[in-house]
Amino acid sequence: MAPSDFHLLIDVGNTFLKWGFFRPAAGGRARENRLESGHALLEEIPALPAQWIRYPVPRRIVISNVAGTRVRAATIRALEVWPDAPSPLWLVPQAEQCGVRNSYRNPAQLGSDRWAALIGSRALVGPRDAMVVVCGTATTIDFLSAEGLFKGGMIMPGVGLMLRSLHEGTAALPDQGGDFADYPTQTIDAIASGCQTAQAGAIERLYAREAAQVRDLVCLISGGAARAVIPRLAIPHQHHENVVLEGLYQVSTSA
């Protein structure tokens, strides 16, 4: 089967694999050219071929993987649903790519998901100072200058990790869902409220610090846990469903 005009982009995180088929368009954005998308838990990767078999062979495959070699191998096996598929491009952070410059001492040591998120953010907000927040298993907060320089960033446990650490590190705190409340009156709500407030507080603190140094700062928030954090924020922000896939889209259409 001849390759289609579609690109397959895959974001392999620590909990989920997110994927999407996109029509390439130079200078475009992923969300404007998305044809189909989905996600799966990492242990569900072997079931993906049953979904992908109904799609034609992608012309290009670009992957960000932060889950290690075992998950990489499972992803490669899933791609064998197309025997004549092109070899995937596994994103490795560069010194400079798609208008973003990397200030890491060793550029390749930056997580590929963070690099893709920075590239995606640059495409979405243009030449503005940006604070890029991705709320997943971990929460990453990275800073991008108006000139496209990645200045550095921070990593903290995500909402889910905070919840699990309280359960695993104590004898009595429950491991179950709770609801946010300003004044929680039961333990499960106190845990949920505390973890969400901690995330929002860290984001707001770093936003205030950066906004005092630059003008016209935009805060871009993405990731699977973003919807739990966004309602707690008291700062202006933009929400994007998956800024990592946006960055992979820019990479896939730039070469």
MARBA-3410 file (N, C-alpha, C, O; in Angstrom, 1 decimal):
255
0.9,-1.2,0.0,0.0,0.0,0.0,0.9,1.2,0.0,1.8,1.3,0.8 ~ 0.6,2.2,-0.9,1.4,3.4,-0.9,1.1,4.3,0.3,0.0,4.3,0.8 ~ 2.1,5.1,0.7,1.9,6.0,1.8,0.8,7.0,1.5,0.7,7.4,0.4 ~ 0.0,7.4,2.5,-1.0,8.4,2.4,-0.3,9.8,2.5,0.9,9.9,2.6 ~ -1.1,10.8,2.5,-0.6,12.2,2.8,-0.6,12.5,4.3,-0.4,13.6,4.6
-1.0,11.5,5.1,-1.1,11.8,6.5,0.2,11.6,7.3,1.0,10.8,6.9 ~ 0.3,12.3,8.4,1.4,12.1,9.3,0.8,11.5,10.6,-0.2,12.0,11.1 ~ 1.5,10.5,11.2,1.1,10.0,12.5,2.1,10.6,13.5,3.3,10.4,13.4 ~ 1.5,11.2,14.5,2.3,11.8,15.6,2.0,11.1,16.9,0.8,10.8,17.2 ~ 3.0,10.7,17.7,2.8,9.9,18.9,3.5,10.6,20.0,4.7,10.8,20.0
2.8,10.8,21.1,3.4,11.3,22.4,3.3,10.3,23.4,2.2,10.0,24.0 ~ 4.4,9.6,23.7,4.4,8.6,24.7,4.9,9.2,26.1,6.0,9.6,26.2 ~ 3.9,9.3,27.0,4.2,9.8,28.3,4.4,8.7,29.3,4.7,7.6,29.0 ~ 4.4,9.1,30.6,4.7,8.1,31.6,3.4,7.3,32.0,3.6,6.3,32.6 ~ 2.3,7.7,31.5,1.0,7.0,31.8,0.3,6.6,30.6,-0.2,5.5,30.4
0.2,7.6,29.6,-0.6,7.4,28.4,0.3,7.5,27.2,1.3,8.2,27.2 ~ -0.1,6.9,26.1,0.3,7.2,24.7,-0.8,7.9,24.0,-1.9,7.4,23.9 ~ -0.5,9.1,23.6,-1.4,9.9,22.8,-1.0,9.9,21.3,0.2,10.1,21.0 ~ -2.0,9.8,20.4,-1.6,9.7,19.0,-2.6,10.5,18.2,-3.7,10.8,18.6 ~ -2.2,10.9,17.0,-3.1,11.6,16.1,-2.6,11.5,14.7,-1.4,11.5,14.4
-3.6,11.5,13.7,-3.3,11.6,12.3,-3.6,13.0,11.9,-4.6,13.6,12.2 ~ -2.6,13.6,11.2,-2.7,15.0,10.8,-2.4,15.1,9.3,-1.5,14.4,8.7 ~ -3.1,16.1,8.7,-2.8,16.4,7.3,-1.7,17.5,7.3,-1.9,18.6,7.9 ~ -0.5,17.3,6.7,0.6,18.2,6.8,0.2,19.5,6.0,-0.3,19.5,4.9 ~ 0.5,20.6,6.6,0.3,21.9,6.0,1.4,22.9,6.5,1.3,23.3,7.7
2.3,23.3,5.7,3.4,24.1,6.1,2.9,25.4,6.7,2.0,26.1,6.1 ~ 3.3,25.8,7.9,2.9,27.0,8.5,1.6,26.9,9.2,1.1,27.8,9.9 ~ 0.9,25.7,9.2,-0.3,25.5,9.9,-0.2,25.0,11.3,1.0,24.9,11.8 ~ -1.3,24.8,11.9,-1.3,24.3,13.3,-1.9,22.9,13.4,-2.8,22.6,12.5 ~ -1.5,22.1,14.3,-2.0,20.8,14.4,-3.5,20.7,14.6,-4.2,19.9,13.9
-4.1,21.5,15.4,-5.5,21.4,15.7,-6.4,21.8,14.5,-7.5,21.4,14.4 ~ -5.8,22.5,13.6,-6.5,22.9,12.4,-6.4,21.8,11.3,-7.2,21.8,10.3 ~ -5.5,20.8,11.5,-5.3,19.8,10.5,-5.4,18.4,11.0,-4.9,17.4,10.4 ~ -6.0,18.2,12.2,-6.2,16.9,12.8,-7.3,16.2,12.1,-8.4,16.7,11.9 ~ -7.0,14.9,11.8,-8.0,14.1,11.1,-8.6,13.1,12.1,-9.8,12.8,12.1
-7.8,12.6,13.0,-8.3,11.6,14.0,-7.2,11.5,15.1,-6.0,11.8,14.9 ~ -7.7,11.3,16.3,-6.7,11.2,17.5,-7.3,10.2,18.5,-8.5,9.9,18.5 ~ -6.4,9.8,19.4,-6.8,8.9,20.5,-5.7,8.8,21.5,-4.7,9.4,21.4 ~ -6.0,7.9,22.5,-5.0,7.7,23.5,-5.2,6.3,24.1,-6.3,5.7,24.0 ~ -4.2,5.8,24.8,-4.2,4.5,25.4,-3.3,4.5,26.6,-2.2,5.1,26.5
-3.6,3.8,27.6,-2.7,3.5,28.7,-1.5,2.7,28.1,-1.6,2.0,27.1 ~ -0.3,2.9,28.7,0.9,2.2,28.2,0.7,0.7,28.1,1.2,0.1,27.2 ~ 0.0,0.1,29.1,-0.2,-1.3,29.0,-1.2,-1.7,27.9,-1.4,-2.9,27.6 ~ -1.9,-0.7,27.3,-2.8,-1.0,26.2,-2.2,-0.8,24.8,-2.9,-1.0,23.8 ~ -0.9,-0.5,24.8,-0.3,-0.3,23.5,-0.5,-1.5,22.5,-0.7,-1.3,21.3
-0.3,-2.7,23.0,-0.5,-3.9,22.1,-1.9,-3.9,21.4,-2.0,-4.6,20.4 ~ -2.9,-3.2,21.9,-4.2,-3.2,21.3,-4.3,-2.2,20.2,-5.4,-2.1,19.6 ~ -3.4,-1.3,20.1,-3.5,-0.1,19.2,-3.6,-0.6,17.7,-4.3,0.0,16.9 ~ -2.9,-1.7,17.3,-3.0,-2.0,15.9,-4.5,-2.3,15.4,-4.8,-2.1,14.3 ~ -5.3,-2.8,16.3,-6.7,-3.0,16.0,-7.4,-1.7,15.6,-8.4,-1.7,14.9
-7.0,-0.6,16.2,-7.5,0.7,15.9,-6.9,1.3,14.6,-7.5,1.9,13.7 ~ -5.6,1.1,14.5,-4.8,1.8,13.4,-5.0,1.1,12.1,-4.7,1.7,11.0 ~ -5.4,-0.2,12.1,-5.5,-1.0,10.8,-6.4,-0.3,9.8,-6.3,-0.5,8.6 ~ -7.4,0.4,10.3,-8.4,1.0,9.4,-7.8,2.3,8.7,-8.5,2.9,7.9 ~ -6.6,2.7,9.1,-6.0,3.9,8.5,-5.0,3.5,7.5,-4.3,2.5,7.6
-4.8,4.4,6.4,-3.8,4.1,5.4,-2.4,4.3,6.0,-2.2,4.8,7.1 ~ -1.4,3.8,5.3,0.0,3.9,5.7,0.4,5.4,5.9,0.2,6.1,4.9 ~ 0.8,5.9,7.0,1.2,7.3,7.1,2.5,7.5,6.3,3.3,6.7,6.2 ~ 2.5,8.7,5.8,3.7,9.1,5.1,4.9,9.4,6.0,6.0,9.2,5.6 ~ 4.6,9.9,7.2,5.7,10.2,8.1,5.2,9.9,9.5,4.0,10.1,9.9
6.1,9.4,10.4,5.8,9.1,11.8,6.8,9.8,12.7,8.0,9.6,12.5 ~ 6.3,10.6,13.6,7.2,11.4,14.5,6.8,11.0,15.9,5.6,11.1,16.3 ~ 7.7,10.6,16.8,7.4,10.1,18.1,8.2,10.8,19.2,9.5,11.0,19.0 ~ 7.6,11.2,20.3,8.3,11.6,21.5,8.0,10.5,22.5,6.9,10.2,22.8 ~ 9.1,10.0,23.1,8.9,8.9,24.1,9.8,9.3,25.3,11.0,9.4,25.3
9.1,9.4,26.5,9.8,9.6,27.7,9.6,8.4,28.7,9.9,8.5,29.9 ~ 9.0,7.3,28.1,8.7,6.1,29.0,9.7,5.0,29.0,9.5,4.0,29.6 ~ 10.8,5.2,28.3,11.9,4.2,28.3,11.8,3.2,27.2,10.9,3.2,26.3 ~ 12.8,2.3,27.2,13.1,1.4,26.0,12.0,0.3,25.9,11.7,-0.1,24.8 ~ 11.4,-0.2,27.0,10.4,-1.2,26.9,9.2,-0.7,26.2,8.6,-1.4,25.4
8.8,0.5,26.5,7.6,1.1,25.9,7.9,1.4,24.4,7.1,1.4,23.5 ~ 9.2,1.9,24.2,9.6,2.1,22.8,9.4,0.8,22.0,8.9,0.9,20.9 ~ 9.9,-0.3,22.5,9.8,-1.5,21.8,8.3,-1.9,21.5,8.0,-2.4,20.4 ~ 7.4,-1.7,22.5,6.0,-2.0,22.3,5.4,-1.1,21.2,4.5,-1.5,20.5 ~ 5.8,0.2,21.2,5.3,1.1,20.2,5.8,0.7,18.8,5.0,0.7,17.8
7.1,0.2,18.7,7.6,-0.2,17.4,6.7,-1.4,16.9,6.4,-1.5,15.7 ~ 6.4,-2.3,17.8,5.6,-3.5,17.4,4.2,-3.1,17.0,3.7,-3.7,16.1 ~ 3.7,-2.1,17.6,2.3,-1.6,17.2,2.4,-1.0,15.8,1.4,-1.2,15.1 ~ 3.5,-0.4,15.5,3.6,0.2,14.1,3.7,-0.8,13.0,3.6,-0.5,11.9 ~ 4.0,-2.0,13.4,4.2,-3.1,12.4,2.8,-3.5,11.7,2.8,-4.3,10.8
1.7,-2.8,12.2,0.5,-3.0,11.5,0.5,-2.6,10.1,-0.2,-3.0,9.2 ~ 1.5,-1.7,9.8,1.8,-1.3,8.4,3.2,-1.8,8.0,4.2,-1.2,8.4 ~ 3.3,-2.9,7.3,4.6,-3.5,7.0,5.5,-2.5,6.2,6.7,-2.6,6.3 ~ 4.9,-1.7,5.4,5.7,-0.8,4.6,5.7,0.7,5.1,5.9,1.6,4.4 ~ 5.4,0.8,6.4,5.4,2.2,7.0,6.9,2.7,7.0,7.8,1.9,7.2
7.1,4.0,6.9,8.4,4.6,7.1,9.0,4.4,8.5,8.2,4.3,9.4 ~ 10.3,4.4,8.6,10.9,4.4,9.9,10.5,5.6,10.7,10.6,6.7,10.1 ~ 10.1,5.5,11.9,9.7,6.7,12.7,10.9,7.6,13.0,12.0,7.1,13.2 ~ 10.6,8.9,13.1,11.6,9.8,13.7,11.3,10.0,15.2,10.3,10.4,15.6 ~ 12.3,9.5,16.0,12.2,9.6,17.4,12.8,11.0,17.8,14.0,11.2,17.6
12.0,11.9,18.3,12.4,13.2,18.6,13.5,13.2,19.7,13.4,12.7,20.8 ~ 14.6,13.9,19.3,15.7,14.1,20.3,16.0,15.6,20.3,16.2,16.2,19.2 ~ 15.9,16.2,21.4,16.1,17.7,21.5,17.4,18.1,20.9,18.5,17.5,21.1 ~ 17.4,19.2,20.1,18.5,19.7,19.4,19.0,21.1,20.0,18.3,21.6,20.9 ~ 20.1,21.6,19.6,20.5,22.9,20.0,19.5,24.0,19.5,19.3,25.0,20.2
18.9,23.7,18.3,18.0,24.7,17.8,17.1,23.9,16.8,17.6,23.1,16.0 ~ 15.8,24.2,16.9,14.8,23.5,16.0,13.5,24.3,15.9,13.0,24.7,17.0 ~ 13.0,24.4,14.7,11.7,25.1,14.5,11.6,26.4,15.3,10.5,26.7,15.8 ~ 12.6,27.2,15.2,12.6,28.5,15.8,12.8,28.6,17.3,12.7,29.6,17.9 ~ 13.2,27.4,17.9,13.4,27.4,19.4,14.9,27.0,19.6,15.4,26.0,19.1
15.6,27.8,20.5,16.9,27.5,20.9,17.0,26.9,22.3,16.3,27.3,23.2 ~ 17.8,25.9,22.4,17.9,25.1,23.7,19.0,25.5,24.5,20.2,25.5,24.1 ~ 18.8,26.0,25.7,19.8,26.4,26.6,20.3,25.4,27.6,21.1,25.7,28.5 ~ 19.8,24.2,27.5,20.3,23.1,28.3,21.8,22.9,28.1,22.3,23.0,27.0 ~ 22.6,22.6,29.2,24.0,22.4,29.0,24.3,21.3,28.0,25.2,21.4,27.2
23.5,20.2,28.1,23.5,19.1,27.1,22.1,19.1,26.5,21.2,18.5,27.1 ~ 21.9,19.7,25.3,20.6,19.8,24.8,19.8,18.5,24.7,18.6,18.5,24.9 ~ 20.5,17.4,24.4,19.8,16.1,24.3,19.3,15.5,25.6,18.4,14.6,25.6 ~ 19.7,16.1,26.8,19.2,15.6,28.0,17.9,16.2,28.4,17.2,15.7,29.4 ~ 17.4,17.2,27.7,16.1,17.7,27.9,15.1,16.7,27.5,15.3,16.0,26.5
14.0,16.5,28.2,13.0,15.6,27.8,12.4,15.9,26.5,12.1,17.1,26.2 ~ 12.2,14.9,25.7,11.6,15.2,24.3,10.2,15.7,24.4,9.8,16.5,23.5 ~ 9.5,15.4,25.4,8.1,16.0,25.6,8.2,17.5,25.9,7.4,18.2,25.3 ~ 9.2,17.9,26.7,9.3,19.3,27.0,9.8,20.1,25.8,9.3,21.2,25.5 ~ 10.7,19.5,25.0,11.2,20.1,23.8,10.0,20.3,22.8,9.9,21.3,22.2
9.2,19.2,22.6,8.1,19.3,21.7,7.1,20.4,22.2,6.5,21.1,21.4 ~ 6.9,20.4,23.5,5.9,21.4,24.1,6.4,22.8,23.8,5.6,23.7,23.5 ~ 7.7,23.1,23.9,8.3,24.4,23.6,8.1,24.8,22.2,7.7,25.9,21.9 ~ 8.4,23.8,21.3,8.2,24.1,19.8,6.7,24.3,19.5,6.4,25.2,18.8 ~ 5.8,23.5,20.1,4.4,23.7,19.9,3.9,25.1,20.5,3.1,25.8,19.8
4.4,25.5,21.6,4.0,26.8,22.2,4.5,27.9,21.3,3.8,28.9,21.1 ~ 5.7,27.8,20.8,6.2,28.9,19.9,5.3,29.0,18.7,5.0,30.2,18.2 ~ 4.8,27.9,18.1,3.9,28.0,17.0,2.6,28.6,17.4,1.9,29.2,16.5 ~ 2.1,28.3,18.6,0.8,28.8,19.0,0.8,30.3,19.4,-0.2,31.0,19.1 ~ 1.8,30.7,20.1,1.7,32.1,20.7,2.6,33.1,19.9,2.5,34.3,20.1
3.5,32.6,19.0,4.4,33.4,18.3,5.5,34.0,19.1,5.9,33.5,20.1 ~ 6.0,35.2,18.6,7.2,35.8,19.3,6.8,36.5,20.6,6.8,37.8,20.7 ~ 6.4,35.8,21.6,6.0,36.3,22.9,6.7,35.6,24.0,7.1,34.4,23.8 ~ 7.0,36.2,25.1,7.5,35.5,26.3,6.4,34.6,26.7,5.2,35.0,26.9 ~ 6.8,33.3,27.0,5.8,32.3,27.4,6.2,31.5,28.5,7.4,31.2,28.7
5.3,31.1,29.4,5.5,30.1,30.4,4.7,28.9,30.0,3.4,29.0,29.9 ~ 5.3,27.8,29.8,4.7,26.6,29.2,4.5,25.6,30.3,5.5,25.0,30.8 ~ 3.3,25.3,30.7,3.0,24.4,31.8,2.3,23.2,31.2,1.3,23.3,30.5 ~ 2.9,22.0,31.5,2.3,20.7,31.0,2.0,19.9,32.3,2.9,19.5,33.0 ~ 0.7,19.6,32.5,0.3,18.9,33.7,0.0,17.4,33.4,-1.0,17.1,32.8
0.9,16.6,33.7,0.8,15.2,33.4,1.1,14.4,34.7,0.8,14.8,35.8 ~ 1.8,13.2,34.5,2.3,12.5,35.7,3.2,13.4,36.5,3.1,13.4,37.7 ~ 4.0,14.1,35.8,4.8,15.2,36.4,4.2,16.5,35.8,3.7,16.6,34.7 ~ 4.4,17.6,36.5,4.1,18.9,36.0,5.4,19.6,35.7,6.3,19.8,36.5 ~ 5.5,20.1,34.4,6.7,20.8,34.0,6.3,22.3,33.7,5.2,22.6,33.2
7.2,23.2,34.1,7.0,24.6,33.9,8.2,25.1,33.3,9.3,25.2,33.9 ~ 8.1,25.5,32.0,9.3,26.0,31.2,9.1,27.4,30.7,8.0,27.8,30.5 ~ 10.2,28.1,30.5,10.2,29.5,30.1,10.8,29.7,28.7,11.9,29.2,28.5 ~ 10.1,30.4,27.9,10.5,30.6,26.5,10.5,32.1,26.3,9.5,32.8,26.5 ~ 11.6,32.6,25.8,11.7,34.1,25.5,11.0,34.5,24.2,10.7,33.6,23.4
10.7,35.7,24.1,10.1,36.2,22.8,11.0,35.9,21.6,10.5,35.9,20.5 ~ 12.3,35.8,21.8,13.2,35.5,20.7,13.3,34.0,20.5,14.1,33.6,19.5 ~ 12.6,33.2,21.2,12.6,31.8,21.0,13.7,31.0,21.8,14.0,29.9,21.4 ~ 14.2,31.6,22.8,15.2,30.9,23.7,14.5,30.2,24.8,13.8,30.8,25.6 ~ 14.7,28.9,24.9,14.3,28.2,26.1,15.3,28.5,27.2,16.4,28.2,27.2
14.8,29.2,28.2,15.6,29.8,29.3,15.9,28.7,30.4,16.9,28.8,31.1 ~ 15.0,27.7,30.5,15.1,26.8,31.6,13.7,26.5,32.2,12.7,27.1,31.8 ~ 13.6,25.6,33.1,12.3,25.2,33.6,12.4,24.3,34.8,13.5,24.0,35.3 ~ 11.3,24.0,35.4,11.2,23.2,36.6,10.3,22.0,36.4,9.4,22.0,35.5 ~ 10.5,21.0,37.2,9.7,19.8,37.2,9.2,19.5,38.6,10.0,19.6,39.6
8.0,19.2,38.8,7.4,18.8,40.1,6.4,17.7,40.0,6.0,17.4,38.8 ~ 6.1,17.0,41.0,5.1,15.9,40.9,3.8,16.4,40.4,3.4,17.5,40.8 ~ 3.1,15.7,39.6,1.8,16.1,39.2,0.7,15.8,40.2,1.0,15.3,41.3 ~ -0.5,16.2,39.9,-1.6,16.0,40.9,-1.7,14.5,41.3,-1.8,14.2,42.5 ~ -1.7,13.6,40.3,-1.8,12.2,40.6,-0.7,11.7,41.5,-0.9,10.9,42.4
0.5,12.1,41.2,1.7,11.6,42.0,1.6,12.2,43.5,1.9,11.5,44.4 ~ 1.1,13.4,43.6,0.9,14.0,44.9,-0.1,13.1,45.7,0.1,12.8,46.9 ~ -1.2,12.8,45.1,-2.3,12.0,45.7,-1.7,10.7,46.2,-1.9,10.2,47.3 ~ -1.0,10.0,45.3,-0.5,8.7,45.6,0.6,8.7,46.7,0.6,7.8,47.5 ~ 1.4,9.7,46.6,2.5,9.8,47.7,1.9,10.0,49.1,2.4,9.4,50.0
0.8,10.7,49.2,0.1,10.9,50.5,-0.4,9.5,51.0,-0.3,9.2,52.1 ~ -1.0,8.8,50.0,-1.6,7.5,50.4,-0.5,6.5,50.8,-0.6,5.8,51.8 ~ 0.6,6.5,50.0,1.6,5.5,50.2,2.5,5.8,51.3,3.2,4.9,51.9 ~ 2.7,7.1,51.7,3.6,7.5,52.7,3.0,7.7,54.1,3.6,8.1,55.0 ~ 1.7,7.4,54.2,1.0,7.5,55.4,0.2,6.3,55.7,-0.1,5.5,54.8
-0.2,6.1,57.0,-0.9,4.9,57.4,-2.4,5.0,57.2,-3.1,4.0,57.0 ~ -3.0,6.2,57.2,-4.4,6.4,57.3,-5.1,7.1,56.1,-6.3,7.1,56.0 ~ -4.3,7.8,55.3,-4.9,8.7,54.3,-5.4,7.8,53.1,-4.6,7.0,52.6 ~ -6.6,8.0,52.7,-7.2,7.1,51.7,-6.7,7.4,50.3,-6.2,8.5,50.0 ~ -6.8,6.4,49.4,-6.4,6.5,48.0,-7.7,6.5,47.2,-8.0,5.4,46.5
-8.4,7.5,47.2,-9.6,7.6,46.4,-9.9,9.0,46.0,-9.3,10.0,46.6 ~ -10.8,9.2,45.1,-11.1,10.6,44.6,-11.8,11.5,45.6,-12.5,11.0,46.5 ~ -11.6,12.7,45.5,-12.2,13.7,46.3,-12.6,14.9,45.5,-12.2,15.0,44.3 ~ -13.3,15.8,46.1,-13.7,17.1,45.4,-13.0,18.3,46.0,-12.8,18.3,47.2 ~ -12.8,19.3,45.2,-12.2,20.5,45.7,-13.2,21.3,46.5,-14.4,21.3,46.2
-12.8,21.8,47.6,-13.6,22.7,48.4,-12.7,23.8,49.1,-11.5,23.5,49.4 ~ -13.2,25.0,49.3,-12.4,26.0,49.9,-12.1,25.6,51.4,-11.0,25.9,51.9 ~ -13.1,25.0,52.0,-13.0,24.5,53.4,-13.4,23.1,53.5,-14.5,22.8,53.9 ~ -12.5,22.1,53.1,-12.9,20.7,53.1,-13.3,20.2,54.5,-12.7,20.6,55.5 ~ -14.3,19.4,54.5,-14.8,18.8,55.8,-14.7,17.3,55.8,-15.3,16.7,56.7
-14.0,16.7,54.8,-13.7,15.3,54.9,-12.4,15.0,54.3,-11.9,15.8,53.4 ~ -11.7,14.0,54.7,-10.3,13.8,54.3,-10.1,13.7,52.9,-9.1,14.3,52.4 ~ -10.9,13.0,52.1,-10.6,12.8,50.7,-10.7,14.1,50.0,-10.0,14.4,49.0 ~ -11.6,15.0,50.4,-11.7,16.3,49.8,-10.5,17.2,50.2,-10.1,18.0,49.5 ~ -10.1,17.0,51.5,-8.9,17.8,51.9,-7.7,17.5,51.1,-6.9,18.3,50.8
-7.5,16.2,50.8,-6.4,15.8,49.9,-6.5,16.3,48.5,-5.5,16.9,48.0 ~ -7.6,16.2,47.9,-7.8,16.7,46.5,-7.6,18.2,46.5,-7.0,18.7,45.6 ~ -8.2,18.9,47.5,-8.1,20.3,47.5,-6.6,20.8,47.7,-6.2,21.8,47.1 ~ -5.9,20.1,48.6,-4.6,20.5,48.9,-3.7,20.3,47.7,-2.8,21.1,47.4 ~ -3.8,19.1,47.0,-2.9,18.9,45.8,-3.2,19.8,44.7,-2.3,20.3,44.1
-4.5,20.1,44.4,-4.8,21.0,43.4,-4.3,22.4,43.7,-3.8,23.2,42.8 ~ -4.5,22.9,45.0,-4.0,24.2,45.4,-2.5,24.3,45.3,-2.0,25.3,44.9 ~ -1.8,23.2,45.7,-0.3,23.2,45.6,0.1,23.4,44.1,1.1,24.2,43.9 ~ -0.5,22.7,43.2,-0.2,22.9,41.8,-0.4,24.3,41.3,0.5,25.0,40.7 ~ -1.6,24.8,41.6,-1.9,26.2,41.2,-1.0,27.2,41.9,-0.6,28.2,41.2
-0.7,27.0,43.1,0.2,27.9,43.8,1.6,28.0,43.2,2.1,29.1,43.1 ~ 2.1,26.9,42.8,3.5,26.9,42.2,3.4,27.6,40.8,4.3,28.4,40.5 ~ 2.4,27.3,40.1,2.2,28.0,38.8,2.1,29.5,38.9,2.8,30.2,38.2 ~ 1.3,29.9,39.8,1.0,31.3,40.1,2.3,32.0,40.6,2.6,33.1,40.2 ~ 3.1,31.3,41.4,4.3,31.9,42.0,5.3,32.2,40.9,5.9,33.2,40.8
5.5,31.2,40.0,6.5,31.3,38.9,6.0,32.3,37.9,6.8,33.0,37.3 ~ 4.7,32.4,37.7,4.1,33.4,36.7,4.4,34.8,37.2,4.8,35.6,36.5 ~ 4.2,35.0,38.5,4.4,36.3,39.1,5.9,36.7,39.0,6.2,37.9,38.7 ~ 6.8,35.8,39.3,8.2,36.0,39.2,8.6,36.4,37.7,9.3,37.4,37.5 ~ 8.1,35.7,36.7,8.4,35.9,35.4,7.8,37.2,34.8,8.4,37.9,34.1
6.5,37.4,35.2,5.8,38.6,34.8,6.5,39.9,35.3,6.3,41.0,34.7 ~ 7.2,39.8,36.4,7.9,41.0,36.9,9.1,41.3,36.1,9.7,42.4,36.2 ~ 9.6,40.4,35.3,10.8,40.6,34.5,10.6,40.8,33.0,11.4,41.4,32.3 ~ 9.5,40.3,32.5,9.2,40.5,31.1,7.8,41.1,30.9,7.0,41.2,31.8 ~ 7.6,41.6,29.6,6.3,42.2,29.3,5.5,41.3,28.4,6.1,40.5,27.7
4.2,41.3,28.5,3.4,40.6,27.6,3.6,39.1,27.8,3.7,38.3,26.8 ~ 3.7,38.6,29.0,3.9,37.2,29.3,2.6,36.4,29.1,1.5,36.8,29.5 ~ 2.6,35.3,28.3,1.5,34.4,28.2,1.8,33.1,28.9,2.9,32.5,28.7 ~ 0.8,32.6,29.6,0.9,31.3,30.3,0.1,30.3,29.5,-1.2,30.5,29.3 ~ 0.7,29.3,28.9,0.1,28.3,28.1,0.0,27.0,28.9,1.1,26.5,29.4
-1.1,26.4,29.1,-1.3,25.2,30.0,-1.8,24.1,29.2,-2.8,24.2,28.4 ~ -1.3,22.9,29.4,-1.7,21.7,28.6,-1.5,20.5,29.5,-1.1,20.6,30.6 ~ -1.9,19.3,29.0,-1.7,18.1,29.7,-3.0,17.5,30.2,-4.0,18.2,30.4 ~ -2.9,16.2,30.5,-4.1,15.5,30.9,-4.7,15.9,32.2,-5.9,15.8,32.5 ~ -3.8,16.4,33.1,-4.3,16.9,34.4,-4.6,18.3,34.5,-4.9,18.9,35.6
-4.5,19.0,33.3,-4.7,20.5,33.3,-6.1,20.9,33.8,-6.2,21.9,34.5 ~ -7.1,20.1,33.5,-8.4,20.5,33.8,-8.7,20.5,35.3,-9.6,21.1,35.8 ~ -7.9,19.7,36.0,-8.0,19.7,37.5,-7.4,20.9,38.1,-7.7,21.3,39.2 ~ -6.4,21.5,37.4,-5.6,22.7,38.0,-6.2,24.0,37.5,-6.2,25.0,38.3 ~ -6.7,24.1,36.3,-7.1,25.3,35.7,-8.1,26.1,36.5,-8.0,27.3,36.7
-9.1,25.4,37.1,-10.1,26.1,37.9,-9.6,26.8,39.1,-10.2,27.7,39.7 ~ -8.4,26.4,39.5,-7.8,27.0,40.7,-6.9,28.2,40.4,-6.4,28.8,41.4 ~ -6.7,28.4,39.2,-5.7,29.5,38.8,-6.4,30.9,38.8,-7.5,31.1,38.4 ~ -5.6,31.8,39.4,-6.0,33.2,39.4,-5.2,34.1,38.5,-5.0,35.3,38.8 ~ -4.6,33.5,37.5,-3.8,34.3,36.5,-4.3,34.1,35.1,-5.0,33.1,34.9
-4.1,35.0,34.2,-4.5,34.8,32.8,-3.8,33.6,32.2,-2.6,33.5,32.4 ~ -4.4,32.8,31.4,-3.8,31.7,30.8,-4.6,31.2,29.6,-5.7,31.6,29.3 ~ -3.9,30.4,28.7,-4.5,29.8,27.6,-4.4,28.3,27.8,-3.4,27.8,28.2 ~ -5.4,27.6,27.4,-5.4,26.1,27.5,-5.4,25.5,26.2,-6.1,25.9,25.3 ~ -4.4,24.6,26.0,-4.3,23.8,24.7,-4.4,22.3,25.1,-3.7,21.9,26.0
-5.1,21.6,24.4,-5.4,20.2,24.7,-4.1,19.4,24.8,-3.9,18.6,25.7 ~ -3.2,19.5,23.8,-2.0,18.7,23.8,-0.9,19.5,23.0,-0.8,19.4,21.8 ~ -0.1,20.3,23.8,0.9,21.1,23.1,2.1,20.3,22.7,2.8,20.7,21.8 ~ 2.2,19.1,23.2,3.3,18.2,22.8,3.0,17.7,21.3,3.9,17.8,20.5 ~ 1.8,17.3,21.1,1.4,16.9,19.7,1.6,18.1,18.7,2.0,17.9,17.6
1.3,19.3,19.2,1.4,20.5,18.4,2.9,20.6,18.0,3.2,21.0,16.8 ~ 3.8,20.4,18.9,5.2,20.5,18.6,5.7,19.4,17.7,6.4,19.7,16.7 ~ 5.2,18.2,17.9,5.5,17.1,16.9,5.0,17.4,15.5,5.6,17.1,14.5 ~ 3.8,18.1,15.5,3.3,18.5,14.2,4.2,19.5,13.5,4.5,19.3,12.3 ~ 4.7,20.4,14.2,5.7,21.4,13.6,6.9,20.7,13.1,7.5,21.1,12.1
7.4,19.7,13.9,8.6,19.0,13.5,8.3,18.2,12.2,9.2,18.2,11.3 ~ 7.2,17.6,12.2,6.9,16.7,11.1,6.7,17.5,9.8,6.9,16.9,8.7 ~ 6.3,18.7,9.8,6.1,19.5,8.6,7.2,20.5,8.3,7.2,21.2,7.3 ~ 8.3,20.4,9.1,9.4,21.3,8.9,10.5,20.8,8.0,11.3,21.5,7.5 ~ 10.5,19.4,7.9,11.6,18.8,7.1,11.0,18.3,5.8,11.8,17.7,5.0
END
